[in-house]
Amino acid sequence: MARILITSALPYINGIKHLGNLVGSQLPSDVFARYCRARGDEVMYICATDEHGTPAEIAAAKAGKPVAQYCAEMHEVQADLARGFRLSFDYFGRSSSARNRAITQHLAGRLADNGLIEEVSEKQVYSRADGRFLPDRYIEGTCPNCGYDSARGDQCENCTKQLDPTDLIDPRSAISGSTDLEVRETRHLFLRQSKMRDRLNAWIDQKSDWPILTTSIARKWLNDGDGLQDRGITRDLDWGVPVKRGDRDWPGMEGKVFYVWFDAPIEYIGATAEWADANGLDDSAWERWWRTDKGAEDVRYVQFMGKDNVPFHTLSFPATIMGSNEPWKLVDYIKSFNYLNYDGGQFSTSKGRGVFMDQALDILPSDYWRWWLLSHVPENSDSEFTWENFQASINKDLADVLGNFVSRVTKFCRARFGEAVPEGGGYGPAEAAVIAEISRRVAAYEGHMAAIEIRKATAELRAIWVVGNEYLQTAAPWAVFKSDPEAAGAIVRFALNLIRLYAVLSEPFIPDASATILSALHLQSAEWPDDVEAALSTLPAGHAFDVPEVLFAKITDDARTEMQARFAGTQTAKA
């Protein structure tokens, strides 16, 4: 039994996430966590809401609520949606927690003690109308690189170029819209990442098994241009982790908070400590996952994230952990993803374009979305959601292949043998061929899952379902029953055992359907099929079952057209 620590990139607090956000970290990490648990591994699966920074303050102001209240409410909304999509976190924490605050301040103190934090005087934009400095996303303007007129002070969403607020053309306050701005001097703390460059390069050199997407982004930041730059880790904001050096005040930093990208990854540790607190456990319970001097040396740590988060997880967060000179667990594998686009364009919150998590669950059960997203996860390149493809995948894969197999077998058995696994002869060459084929495919499926190749795993899983359908069509128990009911009974018994096998193998991807199948088979749970031949003899003759309701209803053309129009967005609708 292995010990696997899994973290998903933290969803930001300022609103409900769309399907592209979901498939970029949370959903693939859940599949991997479920698979590892099914194989008997000890898993700690952690996520949290990322609650600090400028966008949280702006969103709270727009909602007319204090930022602490807004974040608490949105945390509950996001936690409820996570449950709706069956995300099986061991704990879903909050970056605003006391645990994260204390650990963040502790690590900052350690970095300062080790000469890795520098106090820098710099110029920032100050808004006279708002009476405050405007860091990062509090400033909007025209991108000097591409001309996009709604670029933010940290990055242009249109061309993805990293920016400083002073780079923007015609800047304005994101709070008030005022252009009455001036540049003033202020002091901030910088993490001296440049001093960690060689150490980070050597560490990444050891990660030959990482996805090319992950390492290419890390090396670009490490080596392009002037190489890895020092980064500001404090901001002039009200909401965030107060700047302290451990439990001591930091002279000159009064009224400032740590930058959200400094404290957010630390919340992986903080949330694990929150899990221990919530379960009445002492610090050793979470330290065995995070401290190599407390048992974490045998933990495999896997992170999941979209490609835009890679620089912070391959450079800034490791620099923080390494630079502390304390025995913290470093990530072993980073699974990064490209972007999911929407129906010929991009998801857009402001334009109402695309499907968001709450809307998706209002339309169809979570398994429909889980299956399509995971079978089209943007691993090697960007992928695109289209309603035509979504309809085809659900109807062909889930309804016609898996759902149809379960329905045909159980209904035929009930009609000819009753609602119990039938008696009958033994298995013959046809069943042996199926066992051999599925054994080969299960091994391939396991290989893809171990390598976290999600798309390949879904393709192999679907192929396993197809084997059962082809067997049923060739064996034709409905025809055999007319002349040899006992032989027909053996075919049906084998097919019912295939259904059980499918429920187990499919659970990481479509957990609700799996639970429905197991319940219909009068099973509370089922072990992973380490021996496929033995697994296909698990249900004995006489074992009772129920015929389940329709597992997956097909999506009609009219329903697809209606959904496509509903989520086209205001811009497309006008066109």
Secondary structure as a PSIPRED ss2 file (coil, helix, strand):
# PSIPRED VFORMAT (PSIPRED V4.0)

   1 M C   1.000  0.000  0.000
   2 A C   1.000  0.000  0.000
   3 R E   0.000  0.000  1.000
   4 I E   0.000  0.000  1.000
   5 L E   0.000  0.000  1.000
   6 I E   0.000  0.000  1.000
   7 T E   0.000  0.000  1.000
   8 S E   0.000  0.000  1.000
   9 A C   1.000  0.000  0.000
  10 L C   1.000  0.000  0.000
  11 P C   1.000  0.000  0.000
  12 Y E   0.000  0.000  1.000
  13 I C   1.000  0.000  0.000
  14 N C   1.000  0.000  0.000
  15 G C   1.000  0.000  0.000
  16 I C   1.000  0.000  0.000
  17 K C   1.000  0.000  0.000
  18 H E   0.000  0.000  1.000
  19 L H   0.000  1.000  0.000
  20 G H   0.000  1.000  0.000
  21 N H   0.000  1.000  0.000
  22 L H   0.000  1.000  0.000
  23 V H   0.000  1.000  0.000
  24 G H   0.000  1.000  0.000
  25 S H   0.000  1.000  0.000
  26 Q H   0.000  1.000  0.000
  27 L H   0.000  1.000  0.000
  28 P H   0.000  1.000  0.000
  29 S H   0.000  1.000  0.000
  30 D H   0.000  1.000  0.000
  31 V H   0.000  1.000  0.000
  32 F H   0.000  1.000  0.000
  33 A H   0.000  1.000  0.000
  34 R H   0.000  1.000  0.000
  35 Y H   0.000  1.000  0.000
  36 C H   0.000  1.000  0.000
  37 R H   0.000  1.000  0.000
  38 A H   0.000  1.000  0.000
  39 R C   1.000  0.000  0.000
  40 G C   1.000  0.000  0.000
  41 D C   1.000  0.000  0.000
  42 E E   0.000  0.000  1.000
  43 V E   0.000  0.000  1.000
  44 M E   0.000  0.000  1.000
  45 Y E   0.000  0.000  1.000
  46 I E   0.000  0.000  1.000
  47 C E   0.000  0.000  1.000
  48 A E   0.000  0.000  1.000
  49 T E   0.000  0.000  1.000
  50 D E   0.000  0.000  1.000
  51 E C   1.000  0.000  0.000
  52 H C   1.000  0.000  0.000
  53 G C   1.000  0.000  0.000
  54 T H   0.000  1.000  0.000
  55 P H   0.000  1.000  0.000
  56 A H   0.000  1.000  0.000
  57 E H   0.000  1.000  0.000
  58 I H   0.000  1.000  0.000
  59 A H   0.000  1.000  0.000
  60 A H   0.000  1.000  0.000
  61 A H   0.000  1.000  0.000
  62 K H   0.000  1.000  0.000
  63 A H   0.000  1.000  0.000
  64 G C   1.000  0.000  0.000
  65 K C   1.000  0.000  0.000
  66 P C   1.000  0.000  0.000
  67 V H   0.000  1.000  0.000
  68 A H   0.000  1.000  0.000
  69 Q H   0.000  1.000  0.000
  70 Y H   0.000  1.000  0.000
  71 C H   0.000  1.000  0.000
  72 A H   0.000  1.000  0.000
  73 E H   0.000  1.000  0.000
  74 M H   0.000  1.000  0.000
  75 H H   0.000  1.000  0.000
  76 E H   0.000  1.000  0.000
  77 V H   0.000  1.000  0.000
  78 Q H   0.000  1.000  0.000
  79 A H   0.000  1.000  0.000
  80 D H   0.000  1.000  0.000
  81 L H   0.000  1.000  0.000
  82 A H   0.000  1.000  0.000
  83 R H   0.000  1.000  0.000
  84 G H   0.000  1.000  0.000
  85 F C   1.000  0.000  0.000
  86 R C   1.000  0.000  0.000
  87 L C   1.000  0.000  0.000
  88 S C   1.000  0.000  0.000
  89 F C   1.000  0.000  0.000
  90 D C   1.000  0.000  0.000
  91 Y E   0.000  0.000  1.000
  92 F E   0.000  0.000  1.000
  93 G E   0.000  0.000  1.000
  94 R E   0.000  0.000  1.000
  95 S C   1.000  0.000  0.000
  96 S C   1.000  0.000  0.000
  97 S C   1.000  0.000  0.000
  98 A H   0.000  1.000  0.000
  99 R H   0.000  1.000  0.000
 100 N H   0.000  1.000  0.000
 101 R H   0.000  1.000  0.000
 102 A H   0.000  1.000  0.000
 103 I H   0.000  1.000  0.000
 104 T H   0.000  1.000  0.000
 105 Q H   0.000  1.000  0.000
 106 H H   0.000  1.000  0.000
 107 L H   0.000  1.000  0.000
 108 A H   0.000  1.000  0.000
 109 G H   0.000  1.000  0.000
 110 R H   0.000  1.000  0.000
 111 L H   0.000  1.000  0.000
 112 A H   0.000  1.000  0.000
 113 D H   0.000  1.000  0.000
 114 N C   1.000  0.000  0.000
 115 G C   1.000  0.000  0.000
 116 L C   1.000  0.000  0.000
 117 I E   0.000  0.000  1.000
 118 E E   0.000  0.000  1.000
 119 E E   0.000  0.000  1.000
 120 V E   0.000  0.000  1.000
 121 S E   0.000  0.000  1.000
 122 E E   0.000  0.000  1.000
 123 K E   0.000  0.000  1.000
 124 Q E   0.000  0.000  1.000
 125 V E   0.000  0.000  1.000
 126 Y E   0.000  0.000  1.000
 127 S E   0.000  0.000  1.000
 128 R C   1.000  0.000  0.000
 129 A C   1.000  0.000  0.000
 130 D C   1.000  0.000  0.000
 131 G C   1.000  0.000  0.000
 132 R E   0.000  0.000  1.000
 133 F E   0.000  0.000  1.000
 134 L C   1.000  0.000  0.000
 135 P C   1.000  0.000  0.000
 136 D H   0.000  1.000  0.000
 137 R H   0.000  1.000  0.000
 138 Y H   0.000  1.000  0.000
 139 I E   0.000  0.000  1.000
 140 E E   0.000  0.000  1.000
 141 G E   0.000  0.000  1.000
 142 T E   0.000  0.000  1.000
 143 C C   1.000  0.000  0.000
 144 P C   1.000  0.000  0.000
 145 N C   1.000  0.000  0.000
 146 C C   1.000  0.000  0.000
 147 G C   1.000  0.000  0.000
 148 Y C   1.000  0.000  0.000
 149 D C   1.000  0.000  0.000
 150 S C   1.000  0.000  0.000
 151 A E   0.000  0.000  1.000
 152 R E   0.000  0.000  1.000
 153 G C   1.000  0.000  0.000
 154 D C   1.000  0.000  0.000
 155 Q E   0.000  0.000  1.000
 156 C C   1.000  0.000  0.000
 157 E C   1.000  0.000  0.000
 158 N C   1.000  0.000  0.000
 159 C C   1.000  0.000  0.000
 160 T C   1.000  0.000  0.000
 161 K C   1.000  0.000  0.000
 162 Q E   0.000  0.000  1.000
 163 L C   1.000  0.000  0.000
 164 D C   1.000  0.000  0.000
 165 P H   0.000  1.000  0.000
 166 T H   0.000  1.000  0.000
 167 D H   0.000  1.000  0.000
 168 L C   1.000  0.000  0.000
 169 I E   0.000  0.000  1.000
 170 D E   0.000  0.000  1.000
 171 P E   0.000  0.000  1.000
 172 R E   0.000  0.000  1.000
 173 S E   0.000  0.000  1.000
 174 A C   1.000  0.000  0.000
 175 I C   1.000  0.000  0.000
 176 S C   1.000  0.000  0.000
 177 G C   1.000  0.000  0.000
 178 S C   1.000  0.000  0.000
 179 T C   1.000  0.000  0.000
 180 D C   1.000  0.000  0.000
 181 L E   0.000  0.000  1.000
 182 E E   0.000  0.000  1.000
 183 V E   0.000  0.000  1.000
 184 R E   0.000  0.000  1.000
 185 E E   0.000  0.000  1.000
 186 T E   0.000  0.000  1.000
 187 R E   0.000  0.000  1.000
 188 H E   0.000  0.000  1.000
 189 L E   0.000  0.000  1.000
 190 F E   0.000  0.000  1.000
 191 L E   0.000  0.000  1.000
 192 R C   1.000  0.000  0.000
 193 Q H   0.000  1.000  0.000
 194 S H   0.000  1.000  0.000
 195 K H   0.000  1.000  0.000
 196 M H   0.000  1.000  0.000
 197 R H   0.000  1.000  0.000
 198 D H   0.000  1.000  0.000
 199 R H   0.000  1.000  0.000
 200 L H   0.000  1.000  0.000
 201 N H   0.000  1.000  0.000
 202 A H   0.000  1.000  0.000
 203 W H   0.000  1.000  0.000
 204 I H   0.000  1.000  0.000
 205 D H   0.000  1.000  0.000
 206 Q C   1.000  0.000  0.000
 207 K C   1.000  0.000  0.000
 208 S C   1.000  0.000  0.000
 209 D C   1.000  0.000  0.000
 210 W C   1.000  0.000  0.000
 211 P C   1.000  0.000  0.000
 212 I H   0.000  1.000  0.000
 213 L H   0.000  1.000  0.000
 214 T H   0.000  1.000  0.000
 215 T H   0.000  1.000  0.000
 216 S H   0.000  1.000  0.000
 217 I H   0.000  1.000  0.000
 218 A H   0.000  1.000  0.000
 219 R H   0.000  1.000  0.000
 220 K H   0.000  1.000  0.000
 221 W H   0.000  1.000  0.000
 222 L H   0.000  1.000  0.000
 223 N H   0.000  1.000  0.000
 224 D C   1.000  0.000  0.000
 225 G C   1.000  0.000  0.000
 226 D C   1.000  0.000  0.000
 227 G C   1.000  0.000  0.000
 228 L C   1.000  0.000  0.000
 229 Q C   1.000  0.000  0.000
 230 D C   1.000  0.000  0.000
 231 R E   0.000  0.000  1.000
 232 G E   0.000  0.000  1.000
 233 I C   1.000  0.000  0.000
 234 T E   0.000  0.000  1.000
 235 R E   0.000  0.000  1.000
 236 D C   1.000  0.000  0.000
 237 L C   1.000  0.000  0.000
 238 D C   1.000  0.000  0.000
 239 W C   1.000  0.000  0.000
 240 G C   1.000  0.000  0.000
 241 V C   1.000  0.000  0.000
 242 P E   0.000  0.000  1.000
 243 V C   1.000  0.000  0.000
 244 K E   0.000  0.000  1.000
 245 R E   0.000  0.000  1.000
 246 G C   1.000  0.000  0.000
 247 D C   1.000  0.000  0.000
 248 R E   0.000  0.000  1.000
 249 D E   0.000  0.000  1.000
 250 W C   1.000  0.000  0.000
 251 P C   1.000  0.000  0.000
 252 G C   1.000  0.000  0.000
 253 M C   1.000  0.000  0.000
 254 E C   1.000  0.000  0.000
 255 G C   1.000  0.000  0.000
 256 K C   1.000  0.000  0.000
 257 V E   0.000  0.000  1.000
 258 F E   0.000  0.000  1.000
 259 Y C   1.000  0.000  0.000
 260 V H   0.000  1.000  0.000
 261 W H   0.000  1.000  0.000
 262 F H   0.000  1.000  0.000
 263 D H   0.000  1.000  0.000
 264 A H   0.000  1.000  0.000
 265 P H   0.000  1.000  0.000
 266 I H   0.000  1.000  0.000
 267 E H   0.000  1.000  0.000
 268 Y H   0.000  1.000  0.000
 269 I H   0.000  1.000  0.000
 270 G H   0.000  1.000  0.000
 271 A H   0.000  1.000  0.000
 272 T H   0.000  1.000  0.000
 273 A H   0.000  1.000  0.000
 274 E H   0.000  1.000  0.000
 275 W H   0.000  1.000  0.000
 276 A H   0.000  1.000  0.000
 277 D H   0.000  1.000  0.000
 278 A H   0.000  1.000  0.000
 279 N C   1.000  0.000  0.000
 280 G C   1.000  0.000  0.000
 281 L C   1.000  0.000  0.000
 282 D C   1.000  0.000  0.000
 283 D H   0.000  1.000  0.000
 284 S H   0.000  1.000  0.000
 285 A H   0.000  1.000  0.000
 286 W H   0.000  1.000  0.000
 287 E H   0.000  1.000  0.000
 288 R H   0.000  1.000  0.000
 289 W H   0.000  1.000  0.000
 290 W H   0.000  1.000  0.000
 291 R E   0.000  0.000  1.000
 292 T C   1.000  0.000  0.000
 293 D C   1.000  0.000  0.000
 294 K C   1.000  0.000  0.000
 295 G C   1.000  0.000  0.000
 296 A H   0.000  1.000  0.000
 297 E H   0.000  1.000  0.000
 298 D H   0.000  1.000  0.000
 299 V E   0.000  0.000  1.000
 300 R E   0.000  0.000  1.000
 301 Y E   0.000  0.000  1.000
 302 V E   0.000  0.000  1.000
 303 Q E   0.000  0.000  1.000
 304 F E   0.000  0.000  1.000
 305 M E   0.000  0.000  1.000
 306 G E   0.000  0.000  1.000
 307 K H   0.000  1.000  0.000
 308 D H   0.000  1.000  0.000
 309 N H   0.000  1.000  0.000
 310 V H   0.000  1.000  0.000
 311 P H   0.000  1.000  0.000
 312 F H   0.000  1.000  0.000
 313 H H   0.000  1.000  0.000
 314 T H   0.000  1.000  0.000
 315 L H   0.000  1.000  0.000
 316 S H   0.000  1.000  0.000
 317 F H   0.000  1.000  0.000
 318 P H   0.000  1.000  0.000
 319 A H   0.000  1.000  0.000
 320 T H   0.000  1.000  0.000
 321 I H   0.000  1.000  0.000
 322 M H   0.000  1.000  0.000
 323 G H   0.000  1.000  0.000
 324 S C   1.000  0.000  0.000
 325 N C   1.000  0.000  0.000
 326 E C   1.000  0.000  0.000
 327 P C   1.000  0.000  0.000
 328 W E   0.000  0.000  1.000
 329 K C   1.000  0.000  0.000
 330 L C   1.000  0.000  0.000
 331 V C   1.000  0.000  0.000
 332 D C   1.000  0.000  0.000
 333 Y E   0.000  0.000  1.000
 334 I E   0.000  0.000  1.000
 335 K E   0.000  0.000  1.000
 336 S E   0.000  0.000  1.000
 337 F E   0.000  0.000  1.000
 338 N C   1.000  0.000  0.000
 339 Y C   1.000  0.000  0.000
 340 L E   0.000  0.000  1.000
 341 N E   0.000  0.000  1.000
 342 Y E   0.000  0.000  1.000
 343 D C   1.000  0.000  0.000
 344 G C   1.000  0.000  0.000
 345 G E   0.000  0.000  1.000
 346 Q C   1.000  0.000  0.000
 347 F C   1.000  0.000  0.000
 348 S E   0.000  0.000  1.000
 349 T C   1.000  0.000  0.000
 350 S C   1.000  0.000  0.000
 351 K C   1.000  0.000  0.000
 352 G C   1.000  0.000  0.000
 353 R E   0.000  0.000  1.000
 354 G C   1.000  0.000  0.000
 355 V C   1.000  0.000  0.000
 356 F E   0.000  0.000  1.000
 357 M H   0.000  1.000  0.000
 358 D H   0.000  1.000  0.000
 359 Q H   0.000  1.000  0.000
 360 A H   0.000  1.000  0.000
 361 L H   0.000  1.000  0.000
 362 D H   0.000  1.000  0.000
 363 I H   0.000  1.000  0.000
 364 L C   1.000  0.000  0.000
 365 P C   1.000  0.000  0.000
 366 S H   0.000  1.000  0.000
 367 D H   0.000  1.000  0.000
 368 Y H   0.000  1.000  0.000
 369 W H   0.000  1.000  0.000
 370 R H   0.000  1.000  0.000
 371 W H   0.000  1.000  0.000
 372 W H   0.000  1.000  0.000
 373 L H   0.000  1.000  0.000
 374 L H   0.000  1.000  0.000
 375 S H   0.000  1.000  0.000
 376 H C   1.000  0.000  0.000
 377 V C   1.000  0.000  0.000
 378 P C   1.000  0.000  0.000
 379 E C   1.000  0.000  0.000
 380 N C   1.000  0.000  0.000
 381 S C   1.000  0.000  0.000
 382 D C   1.000  0.000  0.000
 383 S E   0.000  0.000  1.000
 384 E E   0.000  0.000  1.000
 385 F E   0.000  0.000  1.000
 386 T C   1.000  0.000  0.000
 387 W H   0.000  1.000  0.000
 388 E H   0.000  1.000  0.000
 389 N H   0.000  1.000  0.000
 390 F H   0.000  1.000  0.000
 391 Q H   0.000  1.000  0.000
 392 A H   0.000  1.000  0.000
 393 S H   0.000  1.000  0.000
 394 I H   0.000  1.000  0.000
 395 N H   0.000  1.000  0.000
 396 K H   0.000  1.000  0.000
 397 D H   0.000  1.000  0.000
 398 L H   0.000  1.000  0.000
 399 A H   0.000  1.000  0.000
 400 D H   0.000  1.000  0.000
 401 V H   0.000  1.000  0.000
 402 L H   0.000  1.000  0.000
 403 G H   0.000  1.000  0.000
 404 N H   0.000  1.000  0.000
 405 F H   0.000  1.000  0.000
 406 V H   0.000  1.000  0.000
 407 S H   0.000  1.000  0.000
 408 R H   0.000  1.000  0.000
 409 V H   0.000  1.000  0.000
 410 T H   0.000  1.000  0.000
 411 K H   0.000  1.000  0.000
 412 F H   0.000  1.000  0.000
 413 C H   0.000  1.000  0.000
 414 R H   0.000  1.000  0.000
 415 A H   0.000  1.000  0.000
 416 R H   0.000  1.000  0.000
 417 F H   0.000  1.000  0.000
 418 G C   1.000  0.000  0.000
 419 E C   1.000  0.000  0.000
 420 A E   0.000  0.000  1.000
 421 V C   1.000  0.000  0.000
 422 P C   1.000  0.000  0.000
 423 E C   1.000  0.000  0.000
 424 G C   1.000  0.000  0.000
 425 G C   1.000  0.000  0.000
 426 G C   1.000  0.000  0.000
 427 Y C   1.000  0.000  0.000
 428 G C   1.000  0.000  0.000
 429 P H   0.000  1.000  0.000
 430 A H   0.000  1.000  0.000
 431 E H   0.000  1.000  0.000
 432 A H   0.000  1.000  0.000
 433 A H   0.000  1.000  0.000
 434 V H   0.000  1.000  0.000
 435 I H   0.000  1.000  0.000
 436 A H   0.000  1.000  0.000
 437 E H   0.000  1.000  0.000
 438 I H   0.000  1.000  0.000
 439 S H   0.000  1.000  0.000
 440 R H   0.000  1.000  0.000
 441 R H   0.000  1.000  0.000
 442 V H   0.000  1.000  0.000
 443 A H   0.000  1.000  0.000
 444 A H   0.000  1.000  0.000
 445 Y H   0.000  1.000  0.000
 446 E H   0.000  1.000  0.000
 447 G H   0.000  1.000  0.000
 448 H H   0.000  1.000  0.000
 449 M H   0.000  1.000  0.000
 450 A H   0.000  1.000  0.000
 451 A C   1.000  0.000  0.000
 452 I C   1.000  0.000  0.000
 453 E C   1.000  0.000  0.000
 454 I H   0.000  1.000  0.000
 455 R H   0.000  1.000  0.000
 456 K H   0.000  1.000  0.000
 457 A H   0.000  1.000  0.000
 458 T H   0.000  1.000  0.000
 459 A H   0.000  1.000  0.000
 460 E H   0.000  1.000  0.000
 461 L H   0.000  1.000  0.000
 462 R H   0.000  1.000  0.000
 463 A H   0.000  1.000  0.000
 464 I H   0.000  1.000  0.000
 465 W H   0.000  1.000  0.000
 466 V H   0.000  1.000  0.000
 467 V H   0.000  1.000  0.000
 468 G H   0.000  1.000  0.000
 469 N H   0.000  1.000  0.000
 470 E H   0.000  1.000  0.000
 471 Y H   0.000  1.000  0.000
 472 L H   0.000  1.000  0.000
 473 Q H   0.000  1.000  0.000
 474 T H   0.000  1.000  0.000
 475 A H   0.000  1.000  0.000
 476 A C   1.000  0.000  0.000
 477 P H   0.000  1.000  0.000
 478 W H   0.000  1.000  0.000
 479 A H   0.000  1.000  0.000
 480 V H   0.000  1.000  0.000
 481 F H   0.000  1.000  0.000
 482 K H   0.000  1.000  0.000
 483 S H   0.000  1.000  0.000
 484 D C   1.000  0.000  0.000
 485 P H   0.000  1.000  0.000
 486 E H   0.000  1.000  0.000
 487 A H   0.000  1.000  0.000
 488 A H   0.000  1.000  0.000
 489 G H   0.000  1.000  0.000
 490 A H   0.000  1.000  0.000
 491 I H   0.000  1.000  0.000
 492 V H   0.000  1.000  0.000
 493 R H   0.000  1.000  0.000
 494 F H   0.000  1.000  0.000
 495 A H   0.000  1.000  0.000
 496 L H   0.000  1.000  0.000
 497 N H   0.000  1.000  0.000
 498 L H   0.000  1.000  0.000
 499 I H   0.000  1.000  0.000
 500 R H   0.000  1.000  0.000
 501 L H   0.000  1.000  0.000
 502 Y H   0.000  1.000  0.000
 503 A H   0.000  1.000  0.000
 504 V H   0.000  1.000  0.000
 505 L H   0.000  1.000  0.000
 506 S H   0.000  1.000  0.000
 507 E C   1.000  0.000  0.000
 508 P C   1.000  0.000  0.000
 509 F C   1.000  0.000  0.000
 510 I C   1.000  0.000  0.000
 511 P H   0.000  1.000  0.000
 512 D H   0.000  1.000  0.000
 513 A H   0.000  1.000  0.000
 514 S H   0.000  1.000  0.000
 515 A H   0.000  1.000  0.000
 516 T H   0.000  1.000  0.000
 517 I H   0.000  1.000  0.000
 518 L H   0.000  1.000  0.000
 519 S H   0.000  1.000  0.000
 520 A H   0.000  1.000  0.000
 521 L C   1.000  0.000  0.000
 522 H C   1.000  0.000  0.000
 523 L C   1.000  0.000  0.000
 524 Q C   1.000  0.000  0.000
 525 S C   1.000  0.000  0.000
 526 A C   1.000  0.000  0.000
 527 E C   1.000  0.000  0.000
 528 W C   1.000  0.000  0.000
 529 P C   1.000  0.000  0.000
 530 D C   1.000  0.000  0.000
 531 D C   1.000  0.000  0.000
 532 V H   0.000  1.000  0.000
 533 E H   0.000  1.000  0.000
 534 A H   0.000  1.000  0.000
 535 A H   0.000  1.000  0.000
 536 L C   1.000  0.000  0.000
 537 S C   1.000  0.000  0.000
 538 T C   1.000  0.000  0.000
 539 L C   1.000  0.000  0.000
 540 P C   1.000  0.000  0.000
 541 A C   1.000  0.000  0.000
 542 G C   1.000  0.000  0.000
 543 H C   1.000  0.000  0.000
 544 A E   0.000  0.000  1.000
 545 F C   1.000  0.000  0.000
 546 D C   1.000  0.000  0.000
 547 V C   1.000  0.000  0.000
 548 P C   1.000  0.000  0.000
 549 E C   1.000  0.000  0.000
 550 V C   1.000  0.000  0.000
 551 L C   1.000  0.000  0.000
 552 F C   1.000  0.000  0.000
 553 A C   1.000  0.000  0.000
 554 K C   1.000  0.000  0.000
 555 I C   1.000  0.000  0.000
 556 T C   1.000  0.000  0.000
 557 D H   0.000  1.000  0.000
 558 D H   0.000  1.000  0.000
 559 A H   0.000  1.000  0.000
 560 R H   0.000  1.000  0.000
 561 T H   0.000  1.000  0.000
 562 E H   0.000  1.000  0.000
 563 M H   0.000  1.000  0.000
 564 Q H   0.000  1.000  0.000
 565 A H   0.000  1.000  0.000
 566 R H   0.000  1.000  0.000
 567 F C   1.000  0.000  0.000
 568 A C   1.000  0.000  0.000
 569 G C   1.000  0.000  0.000
 570 T H   0.000  1.000  0.000
 571 Q H   0.000  1.000  0.000
 572 T H   0.000  1.000  0.000
 573 A H   0.000  1.000  0.000
 574 K H   0.000  1.000  0.000
 575 A C   1.000  0.000  0.000
